[in-house]
Amino acid sequence: MPLDAKVESVVQHSQRHPLLSMHAGGAASAATRGRDPTADPSSLYFVDTAHPYAAAAAFALTSHRAKSKWSHLSSLPLPSPLPAAAAGVLLLLRRRPHTALRFHAFALRRLLPSRSPPPLVLSASAAHVASASRLRRAALSVLASASRHYSPAQIFNALAATYRRFASAPFVFDLLLLAYLRSHRDALAAASVARRILAAGARPLPSTTAALLRSLPSAAAALDMYHQIYTHPNPRTNRLLLPTVHTFNSLLLALYREGKCDEFKTVLQEMGKYSCKHNVCTYNIRMAGYCDRGEVDKARGLWDEMVQEGIQPDLTAHNTMIGWYCRDGEVGMAEEMFKDIEMGEIDPSATTFEWLVRGHCMAGEVDAAMLVHADMRRRGFGMAAEVVEEVLDGLCQKRRVEEGLGVLREEMKREEFAPTRGSYELLIRGFCEEGEVELAIRLQAEMAGKGFKAGSEVYLAFIRAYGKSGDYEMVDRLTKEMAAMGIEDL
């Protein structure tokens, strides 16, 4: 049997899907009236497997040796219309997905004019080939590329029109939704895709829905999308889709980000309707909400409940409680939590150490903070710039300015680290107070090189230092310079 006949046979026996009979803005309406848009030469979605180029290219890619097939393909005359013939090649090669996708890359690079957008039918065809073979990453890449040139409606219509001809997999539409979330970070475009899926009588996968809910711009939008997907029956089957714990965690996270922890009960009631049990992420979000409101006893109660349910607290749970204990001045409790991490064979993160460093600094325990910092360095972690600033503040208050400069220099060895203005101001003030004006001047020059202009903190530090040394001429010059620059004496 010829290759194109085999393909047609497979397509005819492909599994039906609700999206196949939808009216996607007119794209699939021809199919619903008995006409296949991929077989109509006047359609945007025409796939021409009978084109001489399609047959010759498919034969070359399946019969020639690896070294010769691509050079032979380059020698073939360009087809017209190109999109239909190229899509025809992909259809003929759909049972050889890797070869088909290599041809798709070849067509974009060698057959199309440079910098021209990929034809919709070609992108849809490649996405179907990849999806049907569960080549998720390849399908996402194709759809992400198309999303840079076409609207969600255009791509969705193309996928719907060509779906049956390629015997595709339903989750190709989920991948389109995910492509917008990942490449454009455009949650509204992804939401429009989700609504089109719903209008077709289908539902996104639970994992796709969870990703969408986490990405929507507001908790209200996330809750509205949840109700659209889960609380309205499928118009074709009259059945409800069951949400998962990940669905509800996404809603809780959306509420938490907006500080609407009082509305957690609404989501928890929905979880109860479906007898959906909490997982560690559910507890983590709820505990974080209580901690942010200073209700540590309730957070600790959730911790105990989690353990009683047989759920092992993870690193996020530990960091949540450690962070609260440090903010509340209970560094001893935070250290106990850290011991639990070590005994539980959980690897601490940079955040774990940063909280402990900050907790000791806030408690005035600079030596303890430096011990944690040394342990942190041994494990290969660095501190965030704002944490370094807190350490420098603690050291400078103890008149250990030189040690503070050493901490800053050590952190600056990391390429991704950028010191803050506050760090420079603390050190300049500290050295000025110790009479090390020359060193303070060098730091001020370095600070200027980083793009930080000297403010009142720096000027006043130098003025005091020169006043102590009796250099009143410099005091006068700096005072006048402050006035000329409009810097107020705070």
C-alpha beads as a LAMMPS data file, in Angstrom:
LAMMPS data file: protein, C-alpha beads

490 atoms
489 bonds

1 atom types
1 bond types

-500.0 500.0 xlo xhi
-500.0 500.0 ylo yhi
-500.0 500.0 zlo zhi

Masses

1 110.0

Atoms # bond

1 1 1 0.000 0.000 0.000
2 1 1 1.418 3.470 -0.877
3 1 1 2.524 5.646 2.023
4 1 1 -0.256 8.236 1.559
5 1 1 -2.910 5.490 1.432
6 1 1 -1.613 4.094 4.742
7 1 1 -1.916 7.512 6.287
8 1 1 -5.471 7.965 5.051
9 1 1 -6.373 4.549 6.470
10 1 1 -5.032 5.508 9.877
11 1 1 -6.844 8.835 9.801
12 1 1 -10.174 7.229 8.954
13 1 1 -9.924 4.979 12.005
14 1 1 -8.681 7.685 14.368
15 1 1 -10.455 8.224 17.667
16 1 1 -13.150 10.858 17.618
17 1 1 -12.810 13.903 19.846
18 1 1 -15.340 16.618 20.698
19 1 1 -13.139 19.263 19.112
20 1 1 -13.519 17.650 15.700
21 1 1 -17.127 18.729 15.290
22 1 1 -16.833 22.199 16.756
23 1 1 -17.525 25.447 14.947
24 1 1 -14.218 27.174 15.778
25 1 1 -14.937 30.588 14.344
26 1 1 -15.672 28.981 10.976
27 1 1 -12.431 27.002 10.809
28 1 1 -14.042 23.632 11.325
29 1 1 -17.502 24.478 10.080
30 1 1 -16.740 22.946 6.697
31 1 1 -15.808 19.698 8.392
32 1 1 -19.084 19.660 10.322
33 1 1 -20.991 19.967 7.026
34 1 1 -19.160 16.946 5.621
35 1 1 -16.301 18.772 3.895
36 1 1 -12.764 18.386 5.161
37 1 1 -10.900 21.736 5.000
38 1 1 -7.590 19.870 4.680
39 1 1 -8.827 18.350 1.405
40 1 1 -10.140 21.635 -0.025
41 1 1 -7.557 23.412 -2.262
42 1 1 -9.225 26.757 -1.515
43 1 1 -8.844 26.325 2.243
44 1 1 -6.090 27.839 4.392
45 1 1 -5.672 24.373 5.856
46 1 1 -5.230 22.425 2.619
47 1 1 -2.863 19.454 3.062
48 1 1 -1.806 18.160 -0.345
49 1 1 -0.392 14.637 -0.073
50 1 1 -0.916 14.164 -3.837
51 1 1 1.463 16.988 -4.735
52 1 1 4.502 15.637 -6.660
53 1 1 6.834 17.413 -4.220
54 1 1 5.170 15.758 -1.206
55 1 1 5.539 12.283 -2.702
56 1 1 9.132 12.894 -3.854
57 1 1 10.211 14.420 -0.534
58 1 1 8.614 11.668 1.543
59 1 1 10.229 9.005 -0.662
60 1 1 13.653 10.649 -0.395
61 1 1 13.457 10.965 3.387
62 1 1 12.383 7.351 3.882
63 1 1 14.471 5.615 1.188
64 1 1 17.769 7.505 0.766
65 1 1 20.820 7.137 2.950
66 1 1 21.154 9.655 5.782
67 1 1 23.957 11.545 4.039
68 1 1 22.198 11.912 0.718
69 1 1 18.540 12.444 1.530
70 1 1 18.797 16.067 2.635
71 1 1 21.010 17.065 -0.279
72 1 1 18.559 15.338 -2.634
73 1 1 15.719 17.203 -0.979
74 1 1 17.513 20.503 -1.588
75 1 1 17.683 19.711 -5.290
76 1 1 13.914 19.362 -5.671
77 1 1 12.127 22.372 -7.214
78 1 1 10.147 24.501 -4.777
79 1 1 6.510 23.398 -4.629
80 1 1 3.554 25.662 -5.210
81 1 1 1.585 26.239 -3.112
82 1 1 4.380 25.567 -0.663
83 1 1 2.405 25.309 2.644
84 1 1 0.004 22.654 1.340
85 1 1 2.785 20.512 -0.157
86 1 1 5.031 20.845 2.910
87 1 1 2.120 19.927 5.190
88 1 1 1.522 16.962 2.886
89 1 1 5.085 15.771 3.535
90 1 1 4.464 15.931 7.285
91 1 1 1.278 13.917 6.931
92 1 1 3.004 11.242 4.832
93 1 1 5.788 11.040 7.432
94 1 1 3.636 11.197 10.562
95 1 1 4.576 7.604 11.468
96 1 1 8.205 8.736 11.449
97 1 1 7.820 11.751 13.728
98 1 1 11.508 12.575 14.169
99 1 1 12.052 12.610 10.412
100 1 1 8.875 14.656 9.942
101 1 1 9.990 17.237 12.490
102 1 1 13.420 17.459 10.882
103 1 1 11.679 18.164 7.587
104 1 1 9.594 20.845 9.310
105 1 1 12.805 22.542 10.471
106 1 1 14.259 22.148 6.965
107 1 1 11.164 23.737 5.405
108 1 1 11.304 26.740 7.722
109 1 1 15.022 27.219 7.127
110 1 1 15.400 26.410 3.426
111 1 1 12.033 26.657 1.690
112 1 1 10.446 29.759 3.201
113 1 1 11.682 33.330 2.711
114 1 1 13.878 34.488 5.567
115 1 1 12.081 36.090 8.526
116 1 1 8.674 35.155 7.162
117 1 1 6.159 33.710 9.656
118 1 1 5.621 29.951 9.434
119 1 1 2.414 29.081 7.535
120 1 1 -0.351 28.178 9.974
121 1 1 -1.104 24.850 8.326
122 1 1 2.573 23.869 8.554
123 1 1 2.793 24.731 12.259
124 1 1 -0.468 22.927 13.011
125 1 1 0.691 19.872 11.074
126 1 1 4.018 19.711 12.914
127 1 1 2.273 20.167 16.266
128 1 1 -0.081 17.281 15.491
129 1 1 2.747 14.978 14.432
130 1 1 4.658 15.712 17.635
131 1 1 1.575 15.418 19.865
132 1 1 0.407 12.141 18.361
133 1 1 3.846 10.673 19.101
134 1 1 3.926 12.211 22.607
135 1 1 6.879 14.436 21.715
136 1 1 5.705 17.070 24.150
137 1 1 8.756 19.330 24.038
138 1 1 8.814 19.424 20.250
139 1 1 5.098 20.231 20.067
140 1 1 5.490 23.026 22.624
141 1 1 8.373 24.481 20.637
142 1 1 6.348 24.518 17.391
143 1 1 3.329 26.098 19.061
144 1 1 5.427 28.673 20.925
145 1 1 6.985 29.714 17.615
146 1 1 3.557 30.047 15.994
147 1 1 2.266 32.062 18.953
148 1 1 4.777 34.788 18.148
149 1 1 3.034 35.417 14.816
150 1 1 -0.609 34.407 15.227
151 1 1 -3.424 34.968 17.702
152 1 1 -4.699 32.170 19.956
153 1 1 -7.881 31.989 17.865
154 1 1 -5.948 31.570 14.601
155 1 1 -3.762 28.779 15.941
156 1 1 -6.664 27.057 17.674
157 1 1 -8.730 27.119 14.480
158 1 1 -5.831 25.656 12.495
159 1 1 -5.361 22.848 15.023
160 1 1 -9.097 22.110 15.070
161 1 1 -9.316 22.057 11.265
162 1 1 -6.371 19.674 10.815
163 1 1 -6.923 17.543 13.945
164 1 1 -8.730 14.593 12.387
165 1 1 -6.617 14.388 9.240
166 1 1 -3.500 13.890 11.389
167 1 1 -5.182 11.523 13.875
168 1 1 -3.816 13.821 16.549
169 1 1 -3.915 13.601 20.340
170 1 1 -6.417 15.756 22.305
171 1 1 -3.739 17.235 24.531
172 1 1 -2.374 19.213 21.570
173 1 1 -4.855 21.905 22.649
174 1 1 -3.494 21.795 26.195
175 1 1 -0.047 22.272 24.738
176 1 1 -1.222 25.372 22.894
177 1 1 -2.459 26.762 26.202
178 1 1 0.857 25.903 27.873
179 1 1 2.828 27.414 24.996
180 1 1 1.268 30.802 25.721
181 1 1 1.923 30.453 29.438
182 1 1 5.574 29.532 28.912
183 1 1 6.694 31.624 25.983
184 1 1 4.644 34.801 26.235
185 1 1 3.737 34.613 29.915
186 1 1 0.392 35.747 28.522
187 1 1 -2.182 34.226 30.846
188 1 1 -5.074 36.058 29.175
189 1 1 -4.228 34.506 25.801
190 1 1 -4.007 31.101 27.484
191 1 1 -7.381 31.730 29.125
192 1 1 -8.923 32.463 25.716
193 1 1 -7.608 29.094 24.487
194 1 1 -9.131 27.404 27.537
195 1 1 -12.512 28.983 26.787
196 1 1 -12.353 27.717 23.205
197 1 1 -11.613 24.219 24.478
198 1 1 -14.613 24.494 26.805
199 1 1 -16.828 25.793 23.985
200 1 1 -15.915 22.703 21.998
201 1 1 -17.217 20.476 24.770
202 1 1 -13.784 19.378 25.987
203 1 1 -11.776 20.183 29.126
204 1 1 -8.086 20.957 29.658
205 1 1 -6.109 18.364 31.575
206 1 1 -6.005 18.924 35.376
207 1 1 -2.279 19.707 35.290
208 1 1 -2.827 22.255 32.501
209 1 1 -5.710 23.828 34.386
210 1 1 -3.589 24.124 37.536
211 1 1 -0.851 25.905 35.572
212 1 1 -3.425 28.279 34.069
213 1 1 -5.024 29.087 37.429
214 1 1 -1.604 29.874 38.924
215 1 1 -0.848 32.253 36.054
216 1 1 -4.032 34.310 35.888
217 1 1 -3.621 37.949 36.988
218 1 1 -6.019 37.824 39.940
219 1 1 -7.609 35.437 42.387
220 1 1 -11.041 36.467 41.075
221 1 1 -10.026 35.458 37.536
222 1 1 -8.668 32.141 38.815
223 1 1 -11.895 31.367 40.705
224 1 1 -13.998 32.331 37.685
225 1 1 -11.972 30.046 35.406
226 1 1 -12.247 27.243 37.978
227 1 1 -16.040 27.490 37.915
228 1 1 -16.098 27.591 34.108
229 1 1 -14.071 24.390 33.911
230 1 1 -15.335 22.375 36.857
231 1 1 -18.772 23.468 38.021
232 1 1 -20.564 23.452 34.655
233 1 1 -21.362 20.073 33.050
234 1 1 -19.837 19.181 29.711
235 1 1 -22.518 20.200 27.157
236 1 1 -21.934 16.996 25.177
237 1 1 -21.734 14.415 27.962
238 1 1 -23.557 16.304 30.767
239 1 1 -20.749 15.154 33.087
240 1 1 -18.600 17.183 35.448
241 1 1 -14.827 17.067 35.386
242 1 1 -13.253 16.287 38.751
243 1 1 -10.661 18.765 40.063
244 1 1 -7.535 17.543 41.831
245 1 1 -5.620 18.754 44.860
246 1 1 -3.329 20.657 42.467
247 1 1 -6.361 22.578 41.185
248 1 1 -7.266 23.724 44.684
249 1 1 -3.654 24.484 45.591
250 1 1 -3.510 26.832 42.593
251 1 1 -6.600 28.659 43.866
252 1 1 -5.183 28.889 47.391
253 1 1 -1.940 30.271 45.986
254 1 1 -3.819 32.899 43.953
255 1 1 -5.637 34.039 47.109
256 1 1 -2.428 33.997 49.161
257 1 1 -0.604 36.216 46.673
258 1 1 -3.300 38.864 47.103
259 1 1 -3.324 38.547 50.885
260 1 1 -6.867 37.147 50.853
261 1 1 -6.170 34.306 53.258
262 1 1 -9.576 34.829 54.918
263 1 1 -11.097 33.490 51.688
264 1 1 -9.230 30.170 51.956
265 1 1 -12.391 28.698 53.508
266 1 1 -14.202 29.013 50.166
267 1 1 -11.607 26.838 48.456
268 1 1 -11.455 24.418 51.373
269 1 1 -15.224 23.969 51.178
270 1 1 -14.869 23.120 47.487
271 1 1 -12.205 20.571 48.397
272 1 1 -14.631 19.036 50.879
273 1 1 -17.319 18.686 48.197
274 1 1 -14.999 16.461 46.187
275 1 1 -13.514 14.697 49.249
276 1 1 -10.136 15.955 48.051
277 1 1 -7.442 15.458 50.678
278 1 1 -4.753 18.008 51.499
279 1 1 -1.177 17.410 50.433
280 1 1 1.972 19.057 51.736
281 1 1 1.575 21.996 49.341
282 1 1 -1.946 22.679 50.662
283 1 1 -0.626 22.821 54.209
284 1 1 2.333 24.979 53.178
285 1 1 0.115 27.664 51.640
286 1 1 -2.241 27.696 54.621
287 1 1 0.649 27.855 57.106
288 1 1 2.235 30.717 55.164
289 1 1 -1.076 32.586 55.350
290 1 1 -1.253 32.205 59.130
291 1 1 2.400 33.174 59.546
292 1 1 1.945 36.331 57.482
293 1 1 -0.850 37.349 59.845
294 1 1 1.226 36.541 62.930
295 1 1 -0.963 33.589 63.927
296 1 1 1.924 31.222 64.521
297 1 1 -0.068 29.009 66.905
298 1 1 -2.544 28.214 64.125
299 1 1 0.338 27.569 61.723
300 1 1 1.916 25.213 64.246
301 1 1 -1.479 23.515 64.638
302 1 1 -1.542 22.865 60.893
303 1 1 1.992 21.469 61.148
304 1 1 0.869 19.003 63.814
305 1 1 -2.228 18.111 61.782
306 1 1 -0.064 17.430 58.746
307 1 1 2.192 15.090 60.721
308 1 1 -0.821 13.282 62.210
309 1 1 -2.154 12.733 58.692
310 1 1 1.105 10.995 57.824
311 1 1 2.326 13.779 55.540
312 1 1 6.046 14.494 55.828
313 1 1 6.753 18.250 56.061
314 1 1 9.029 19.285 53.192
315 1 1 11.686 21.965 52.969
316 1 1 9.134 24.656 52.097
317 1 1 7.182 23.854 55.269
318 1 1 10.336 24.039 57.372
319 1 1 11.440 27.309 55.750
320 1 1 7.991 28.818 56.348
321 1 1 8.160 28.101 60.068
322 1 1 11.848 29.024 60.374
323 1 1 11.143 32.345 58.676
324 1 1 8.313 33.151 61.041
325 1 1 10.262 32.188 64.173
326 1 1 13.147 34.381 63.034
327 1 1 10.879 37.354 62.341
328 1 1 9.249 36.870 65.751
329 1 1 12.599 36.804 67.546
330 1 1 12.367 33.113 68.464
331 1 1 15.667 32.129 66.879
332 1 1 16.013 29.178 69.256
333 1 1 12.845 27.623 67.811
334 1 1 14.164 28.303 64.313
335 1 1 17.392 26.473 65.180
336 1 1 15.344 23.533 66.451
337 1 1 13.502 23.454 63.140
338 1 1 16.859 23.474 61.368
339 1 1 17.917 20.439 63.408
340 1 1 14.734 18.688 62.256
341 1 1 15.806 19.337 58.663
342 1 1 19.222 17.820 59.284
343 1 1 17.831 14.802 61.147
344 1 1 15.156 14.274 58.508
345 1 1 17.830 14.117 55.799
346 1 1 16.271 17.088 54.014
347 1 1 18.781 19.256 52.179
348 1 1 18.528 22.872 53.403
349 1 1 18.419 25.665 50.842
350 1 1 19.978 29.107 50.699
351 1 1 16.656 30.465 52.010
352 1 1 16.981 28.293 55.125
353 1 1 20.380 29.761 55.976
354 1 1 19.359 33.282 55.047
355 1 1 16.494 33.195 57.526
356 1 1 18.786 31.948 60.287
357 1 1 21.370 34.643 59.503
358 1 1 18.688 37.333 59.549
359 1 1 17.148 35.961 62.736
360 1 1 20.468 36.093 64.594
361 1 1 21.176 39.587 63.234
362 1 1 17.767 40.865 64.359
363 1 1 18.458 39.373 67.801
364 1 1 21.844 41.115 67.935
365 1 1 23.677 37.773 67.867
366 1 1 26.271 38.669 65.244
367 1 1 28.701 35.897 66.199
368 1 1 25.971 33.279 65.748
369 1 1 25.034 34.860 62.407
370 1 1 28.641 34.616 61.250
371 1 1 28.793 30.936 62.236
372 1 1 25.685 30.236 60.141
373 1 1 27.213 32.251 57.298
374 1 1 30.398 30.168 57.468
375 1 1 28.324 26.948 57.312
376 1 1 26.419 28.427 54.400
377 1 1 29.624 29.184 52.514
378 1 1 30.968 25.658 53.119
379 1 1 27.862 24.244 51.455
380 1 1 28.283 26.469 48.428
381 1 1 25.459 28.929 49.122
382 1 1 25.640 32.691 48.807
383 1 1 23.489 35.334 50.468
384 1 1 21.046 37.677 48.777
385 1 1 22.134 41.317 48.668
386 1 1 19.561 42.431 51.249
387 1 1 20.715 39.724 53.683
388 1 1 24.323 40.840 53.252
389 1 1 23.193 44.358 54.104
390 1 1 21.634 43.103 57.345
391 1 1 24.872 41.289 58.251
392 1 1 26.936 44.413 57.561
393 1 1 24.573 46.447 59.718
394 1 1 25.056 44.036 62.608
395 1 1 28.843 43.953 62.205
396 1 1 29.148 47.726 61.896
397 1 1 27.096 48.212 65.059
398 1 1 29.688 46.006 66.815
399 1 1 32.474 48.106 65.232
400 1 1 33.630 45.130 63.139
401 1 1 33.691 47.105 59.916
402 1 1 36.764 45.379 58.462
403 1 1 35.063 42.022 58.930
404 1 1 31.977 43.412 57.207
405 1 1 34.049 44.487 54.218
406 1 1 35.434 40.941 54.042
407 1 1 31.897 39.531 53.935
408 1 1 30.979 41.893 51.104
409 1 1 34.128 41.065 49.126
410 1 1 33.496 37.339 49.534
411 1 1 29.942 37.644 48.220
412 1 1 31.051 39.867 45.342
413 1 1 33.090 36.968 43.958
414 1 1 29.795 35.550 42.713
415 1 1 28.922 36.915 39.268
416 1 1 25.203 37.162 40.012
417 1 1 25.704 39.200 43.202
418 1 1 25.118 42.962 43.071
419 1 1 25.768 44.931 46.300
420 1 1 23.155 47.411 47.477
421 1 1 23.569 51.126 48.087
422 1 1 22.863 50.449 51.766
423 1 1 25.820 48.062 52.039
424 1 1 28.216 50.740 50.789
425 1 1 26.688 53.390 53.032
426 1 1 27.040 51.188 56.130
427 1 1 30.706 50.461 55.425
428 1 1 31.563 54.074 54.522
429 1 1 29.937 55.309 57.703
430 1 1 31.679 52.605 59.742
431 1 1 35.139 53.375 58.369
432 1 1 34.574 57.108 58.803
433 1 1 33.672 56.538 62.450
434 1 1 36.901 54.583 62.891
435 1 1 38.948 57.336 61.233
436 1 1 39.722 55.222 58.137
437 1 1 38.763 58.043 55.776
438 1 1 41.019 56.950 52.896
439 1 1 39.401 53.523 52.849
440 1 1 35.962 55.141 53.010
441 1 1 36.891 57.353 50.030
442 1 1 37.869 54.306 47.971
443 1 1 34.567 52.652 48.840
444 1 1 32.691 55.795 47.857
445 1 1 34.455 55.801 44.471
446 1 1 33.548 52.125 43.996
447 1 1 29.978 52.944 44.984
448 1 1 29.841 55.686 42.328
449 1 1 31.204 53.218 39.777
450 1 1 28.234 50.966 40.545
451 1 1 25.884 53.817 39.666
452 1 1 24.979 54.874 43.228
453 1 1 25.100 58.607 43.929
454 1 1 26.222 59.719 47.369
455 1 1 23.353 60.853 49.566
456 1 1 23.134 62.563 52.930
457 1 1 24.299 59.400 54.771
458 1 1 27.629 59.420 52.941
459 1 1 28.162 63.195 53.070
460 1 1 27.415 63.405 56.786
461 1 1 29.727 60.458 57.507
462 1 1 32.637 62.273 55.801
463 1 1 31.730 65.612 57.411
464 1 1 31.822 64.049 60.885
465 1 1 35.094 62.263 60.129
466 1 1 36.800 65.432 58.884
467 1 1 35.374 67.389 61.837
468 1 1 36.916 64.913 64.294
469 1 1 40.295 65.233 62.557
470 1 1 40.082 69.043 62.583
471 1 1 39.966 69.413 58.799
472 1 1 37.337 72.169 58.818
473 1 1 38.183 73.221 55.269
474 1 1 36.913 69.850 53.989
475 1 1 33.901 70.120 56.275
476 1 1 33.042 73.475 54.703
477 1 1 33.588 72.211 51.153
478 1 1 31.390 69.149 51.674
479 1 1 28.661 71.197 53.373
480 1 1 28.565 73.621 50.429
481 1 1 28.593 70.731 47.946
482 1 1 25.605 69.174 49.714
483 1 1 23.704 72.449 49.492
484 1 1 24.605 72.937 45.822
485 1 1 23.369 69.444 44.982
486 1 1 20.161 69.918 46.935
487 1 1 20.971 67.114 49.408
488 1 1 19.120 67.699 52.657
489 1 1 20.904 67.336 55.983
490 1 1 18.905 64.561 57.600

Bonds

1 1 1 2
2 1 2 3
3 1 3 4
4 1 4 5
5 1 5 6
6 1 6 7
7 1 7 8
8 1 8 9
9 1 9 10
10 1 10 11
11 1 11 12
12 1 12 13
13 1 13 14
14 1 14 15
15 1 15 16
16 1 16 17
17 1 17 18
18 1 18 19
19 1 19 20
20 1 20 21
21 1 21 22
22 1 22 23
23 1 23 24
24 1 24 25
25 1 25 26
26 1 26 27
27 1 27 28
28 1 28 29
29 1 29 30
30 1 30 31
31 1 31 32
32 1 32 33
33 1 33 34
34 1 34 35
35 1 35 36
36 1 36 37
37 1 37 38
38 1 38 39
39 1 39 40
40 1 40 41
41 1 41 42
42 1 42 43
43 1 43 44
44 1 44 45
45 1 45 46
46 1 46 47
47 1 47 48
48 1 48 49
49 1 49 50
50 1 50 51
51 1 51 52
52 1 52 53
53 1 53 54
54 1 54 55
55 1 55 56
56 1 56 57
57 1 57 58
58 1 58 59
59 1 59 60
60 1 60 61
61 1 61 62
62 1 62 63
63 1 63 64
64 1 64 65
65 1 65 66
66 1 66 67
67 1 67 68
68 1 68 69
69 1 69 70
70 1 70 71
71 1 71 72
72 1 72 73
73 1 73 74
74 1 74 75
75 1 75 76
76 1 76 77
77 1 77 78
78 1 78 79
79 1 79 80
80 1 80 81
81 1 81 82
82 1 82 83
83 1 83 84
84 1 84 85
85 1 85 86
86 1 86 87
87 1 87 88
88 1 88 89
89 1 89 90
90 1 90 91
91 1 91 92
92 1 92 93
93 1 93 94
94 1 94 95
95 1 95 96
96 1 96 97
97 1 97 98
98 1 98 99
99 1 99 100
100 1 100 101
101 1 101 102
102 1 102 103
103 1 103 104
104 1 104 105
105 1 105 106
106 1 106 107
107 1 107 108
108 1 108 109
109 1 109 110
110 1 110 111
111 1 111 112
112 1 112 113
113 1 113 114
114 1 114 115
115 1 115 116
116 1 116 117
117 1 117 118
118 1 118 119
119 1 119 120
120 1 120 121
121 1 121 122
122 1 122 123
123 1 123 124
124 1 124 125
125 1 125 126
126 1 126 127
127 1 127 128
128 1 128 129
129 1 129 130
130 1 130 131
131 1 131 132
132 1 132 133
133 1 133 134
134 1 134 135
135 1 135 136
136 1 136 137
137 1 137 138
138 1 138 139
139 1 139 140
140 1 140 141
141 1 141 142
142 1 142 143
143 1 143 144
144 1 144 145
145 1 145 146
146 1 146 147
147 1 147 148
148 1 148 149
149 1 149 150
150 1 150 151
151 1 151 152
152 1 152 153
153 1 153 154
154 1 154 155
155 1 155 156
156 1 156 157
157 1 157 158
158 1 158 159
159 1 159 160
160 1 160 161
161 1 161 162
162 1 162 163
163 1 163 164
164 1 164 165
165 1 165 166
166 1 166 167
167 1 167 168
168 1 168 169
169 1 169 170
170 1 170 171
171 1 171 172
172 1 172 173
173 1 173 174
174 1 174 175
175 1 175 176
176 1 176 177
177 1 177 178
178 1 178 179
179 1 179 180
180 1 180 181
181 1 181 182
182 1 182 183
183 1 183 184
184 1 184 185
185 1 185 186
186 1 186 187
187 1 187 188
188 1 188 189
189 1 189 190
190 1 190 191
191 1 191 192
192 1 192 193
193 1 193 194
194 1 194 195
195 1 195 196
196 1 196 197
197 1 197 198
198 1 198 199
199 1 199 200
200 1 200 201
201 1 201 202
202 1 202 203
203 1 203 204
204 1 204 205
205 1 205 206
206 1 206 207
207 1 207 208
208 1 208 209
209 1 209 210
210 1 210 211
211 1 211 212
212 1 212 213
213 1 213 214
214 1 214 215
215 1 215 216
216 1 216 217
217 1 217 218
218 1 218 219
219 1 219 220
220 1 220 221
221 1 221 222
222 1 222 223
223 1 223 224
224 1 224 225
225 1 225 226
226 1 226 227
227 1 227 228
228 1 228 229
229 1 229 230
230 1 230 231
231 1 231 232
232 1 232 233
233 1 233 234
234 1 234 235
235 1 235 236
236 1 236 237
237 1 237 238
238 1 238 239
239 1 239 240
240 1 240 241
241 1 241 242
242 1 242 243
243 1 243 244
244 1 244 245
245 1 245 246
246 1 246 247
247 1 247 248
248 1 248 249
249 1 249 250
250 1 250 251
251 1 251 252
252 1 252 253
253 1 253 254
254 1 254 255
255 1 255 256
256 1 256 257
257 1 257 258
258 1 258 259
259 1 259 260
260 1 260 261
261 1 261 262
262 1 262 263
263 1 263 264
264 1 264 265
265 1 265 266
266 1 266 267
267 1 267 268
268 1 268 269
269 1 269 270
270 1 270 271
271 1 271 272
272 1 272 273
273 1 273 274
274 1 274 275
275 1 275 276
276 1 276 277
277 1 277 278
278 1 278 279
279 1 279 280
280 1 280 281
281 1 281 282
282 1 282 283
283 1 283 284
284 1 284 285
285 1 285 286
286 1 286 287
287 1 287 288
288 1 288 289
289 1 289 290
290 1 290 291
291 1 291 292
292 1 292 293
293 1 293 294
294 1 294 295
295 1 295 296
296 1 296 297
297 1 297 298
298 1 298 299
299 1 299 300
300 1 300 301
301 1 301 302
302 1 302 303
303 1 303 304
304 1 304 305
305 1 305 306
306 1 306 307
307 1 307 308
308 1 308 309
309 1 309 310
310 1 310 311
311 1 311 312
312 1 312 313
313 1 313 314
314 1 314 315
315 1 315 316
316 1 316 317
317 1 317 318
318 1 318 319
319 1 319 320
320 1 320 321
321 1 321 322
322 1 322 323
323 1 323 324
324 1 324 325
325 1 325 326
326 1 326 327
327 1 327 328
328 1 328 329
329 1 329 330
330 1 330 331
331 1 331 332
332 1 332 333
333 1 333 334
334 1 334 335
335 1 335 336
336 1 336 337
337 1 337 338
338 1 338 339
339 1 339 340
340 1 340 341
341 1 341 342
342 1 342 343
343 1 343 344
344 1 344 345
345 1 345 346
346 1 346 347
347 1 347 348
348 1 348 349
349 1 349 350
350 1 350 351
351 1 351 352
352 1 352 353
353 1 353 354
354 1 354 355
355 1 355 356
356 1 356 357
357 1 357 358
358 1 358 359
359 1 359 360
360 1 360 361
361 1 361 362
362 1 362 363
363 1 363 364
364 1 364 365
365 1 365 366
366 1 366 367
367 1 367 368
368 1 368 369
369 1 369 370
370 1 370 371
371 1 371 372
372 1 372 373
373 1 373 374
374 1 374 375
375 1 375 376
376 1 376 377
377 1 377 378
378 1 378 379
379 1 379 380
380 1 380 381
381 1 381 382
382 1 382 383
383 1 383 384
384 1 384 385
385 1 385 386
386 1 386 387
387 1 387 388
388 1 388 389
389 1 389 390
390 1 390 391
391 1 391 392
392 1 392 393
393 1 393 394
394 1 394 395
395 1 395 396
396 1 396 397
397 1 397 398
398 1 398 399
399 1 399 400
400 1 400 401
401 1 401 402
402 1 402 403
403 1 403 404
404 1 404 405
405 1 405 406
406 1 406 407
407 1 407 408
408 1 408 409
409 1 409 410
410 1 410 411
411 1 411 412
412 1 412 413
413 1 413 414
414 1 414 415
415 1 415 416
416 1 416 417
417 1 417 418
418 1 418 419
419 1 419 420
420 1 420 421
421 1 421 422
422 1 422 423
423 1 423 424
424 1 424 425
425 1 425 426
426 1 426 427
427 1 427 428
428 1 428 429
429 1 429 430
430 1 430 431
431 1 431 432
432 1 432 433
433 1 433 434
434 1 434 435
435 1 435 436
436 1 436 437
437 1 437 438
438 1 438 439
439 1 439 440
440 1 440 441
441 1 441 442
442 1 442 443
443 1 443 444
444 1 444 445
445 1 445 446
446 1 446 447
447 1 447 448
448 1 448 449
449 1 449 450
450 1 450 451
451 1 451 452
452 1 452 453
453 1 453 454
454 1 454 455
455 1 455 456
456 1 456 457
457 1 457 458
458 1 458 459
459 1 459 460
460 1 460 461
461 1 461 462
462 1 462 463
463 1 463 464
464 1 464 465
465 1 465 466
466 1 466 467
467 1 467 468
468 1 468 469
469 1 469 470
470 1 470 471
471 1 471 472
472 1 472 473
473 1 473 474
474 1 474 475
475 1 475 476
476 1 476 477
477 1 477 478
478 1 478 479
479 1 479 480
480 1 480 481
481 1 481 482
482 1 482 483
483 1 483 484
484 1 484 485
485 1 485 486
486 1 486 487
487 1 487 488
488 1 488 489
489 1 489 490
